[in-house]
Amino acid sequence: MADENKLVPKENGPGVVEVVSMGAQRIPSFDLSPREPHLYDYLLILRKHQWLILSFLLAVVTIVAIATFRMEPVYTTTARIEIDRENTNILPFQGADSYDFMMDQDNYIETQSRILTSETLALQTIRNSGLIPHSEMQGGPSASEAITSGSLANHRRPPELGAFLGSLNVKRVPQSRLLDVSFESTDPQLAAQILNAHIQNFMEQNFRSRYDTTAKATLWLADQLSELKVKVQNSEDARLTYERQHQIWELDDKQNITTQRLNDLNKEGTNAQSERMRKEALYEFAKAGNIDVVPQLRENNVMQDLTRRRSEVYTQYLDALNQYGPNFPKVQRQQAQLKEIEGMMDTEKRNILEALGNDYNAARQREGLLNEALNEQKIEVNQMAQSMVEFNILKRDAEGYKTMYDGLLTKLKEANIAAGLKSSNIRVIDPAMIPATPSRPAKTRNIALSFLVGLVGGIGLALLREYLDNTVKTPDDIESLARLPSLAVVPAFTSENGNTRRGRLLGSASSNGHEKRIELVAQHLPKSQMSEAFRALRTALLLSQADHPPQVILVTSALPREGKTTAAANLAVTLAQLGDRTLLIDADLRKPGVGRLLNMTDGKYAGLSSYLAGVSSLDLVTVPHPSIPNLVAIPTGPLPPNPADLLSSHKLADALRQLRGQYKFIVIDSPPIMAATDAVILSVQTDGVLLVVRSGETPKEAFTRARDLLVSVK
């Protein structure tokens, strides 16, 4: 077998055939990297599934339009209210309330918004507004027990509440204390009536809540005032008693005198201590033998006089001693006088030292007396201060109780005024009005959205269907699976009006009495796109090996009804149109089709099975086509019970060797590869194989399996 020149076909769309060359040596397989998806590819997918997209779009738009126009119109009315921060500070503590006002304003407004949508308030609105008989609020044949009793405690949740709250909506206006309250109903007048009644009930409930709070606070304040009144009286009595016992009214002047005296004693004690220390230092200095430098000694008049006299006598004594000598009476008399003066000076020093000691002792005694007086004064001051501390404690208690009493008395009066004043921190800015136009259904918006959803959904379904489609669709699929370039793409067969037709007769008959079949487009429609595609396939085959184009070509497919017989017949016709003798062999011994295409009845002619069985010669089974020059066919002949055995015989190889010398091209039509092994058996006797693939119908697994079976045969 000439393995090096096998041919394999491929598909590109429903009814489109693509052919790929498979050569083991001369046309080696090559690796084609997958092409990146392009926008045009997605547009082709959308065009391919355009009817699915349009059908889904039309279905969605139709359903939404019918539902929208059948929907009962719903009217929405809106009221705007302002919620101010209420002053809940009954007690006289202003600082905490100011802080809470800054921190909890948003929480307070959110709480009021929740109260507006509470079930208890909705129940009151339903009862007070007489909405029970209305169809929108009627949950059953009769009102529920909770509606009748007016309380939700120990009752099942009435269905009327679900209908009411489902129609109610509260939304806060950003950066403000305003709330937009909306209500929906099929009756515009009823919607405005219900919403205004609901807001009025909300304001009354808020007032009742404040009134109850004020009443409770009033009772509590009255009780606290009674207790505080007793405490104020007791504290005043205790303060007055203590004041009488300790004569507090005289303490102010006395405390000033005592304090001044304490300061004076403290100052005198400090001075006495300094004086004592000075005299002690002087006394100790003189006592240590340094009396001559003591100021008292130098400032003493007697000592000054004695010192002067001694100096004069001593001068006279020195003069007499120098003049008369030591034994002269005058000298001795003056010497005795010096001794007397010195004795008097020593006596005077002792007197001065004694005087210094007396001054020191007196200063020390005075310091001790001042310290004793200072300590006594301190004790007296401490006693007076302790008395004032106790008095101030009693005084502060009495003043504190009195301040609290005055504050609670003021708040009690304010609470009594607030209880009698019917005011509210909730104000209606815009009441609910009767709406003129319905808010739902928004017909234009619904239809526009349905169109968008239908379009997107249809495109999604198309892409999903394309993703789930596991068939061969494009030349890129074939090239990625077969790893070979495609030879040709044949478009689907269409009639003159554009409808796809397969296996049908042309309306007119040929002049020679034979019917024209649309499958043989290369002969009957030579100017059509299909004919041009088969001529392109012929050119690709002839140029696949320029020096020696394939002579024996096997045409097969992976599965039945993929157009292999049509491809084989038209290929043979285009080869014959070149002027070369061409032989078309119908080797499909199971379901032949060449004879039908060429208008040669199977029972009329002997065929390939007759030759392989040995009952006919090769010349007898070879039939020229009556209207196509250079085209000769070998039909199937009688269908044998064992086609594979006949095709495996040596007579087929002998016949092909003989026919190679008689014909320029030999085209063999064989059964599908996946249906029988006939095509694989025939492939070893041919120069190449054309594998026909029908786009959109041939599974990728079947094509890959067929390609592997052909490649495995070397």
Secondary structure by P-SEA (a helix, b strand, c coil): ccccbbbbbbbccccbbbbbbbbcccbbbbbbccccccaaaaaaaaaaaaaaaaaaaaaaaaaaaaaaaaccbbbbbbbbbbbccccccccccaaaaaaaaaccaaaaaaaaaaaaacaaaaaaaaaaacccccccccccccccccccccccccccccaaaaaaaaabbbbbcccccbbbbbbbcccaaaaaaaaaaaaaaaaaaaaaaaaaaaaaaaaaaaaaaaaaaaaaaaaaaaaaaaaaaacccaaaaaaaaaaaaaaaaaaaaaaaaaaaaaaaaaaaaaaaccccccccccccaaaaaaaaaaaaaaaaaaaaaaccccccaaaaaaaaaaaaaaaaaaaaaaaaaaaaaaaaaaaaaaaaaaaaaaaaaaaaaaaaaaaaaaaaaaaaaaaaaaaaaaaaaaaaaaaaaaaacccccccccccccccccccccaaaaaaaaaaaaaaaaaaaaaaaaaaaccccccaaaaaaaccccccccccccccccccccccccccccccccbbbbcccccccccccaaaaaaaaaaaaaaaccccccccbbbbbcccccccaaaaaaaaaaaaaaaccbbbbbccccccccccccccccccccccaaaaaacccccccccccccccccbbbbccccccccaaaaaacaaaaaaaaaaaacccbbbbbbcccccccccccccccccbbbbbbbcccccaaaaaaaaaaaaacc
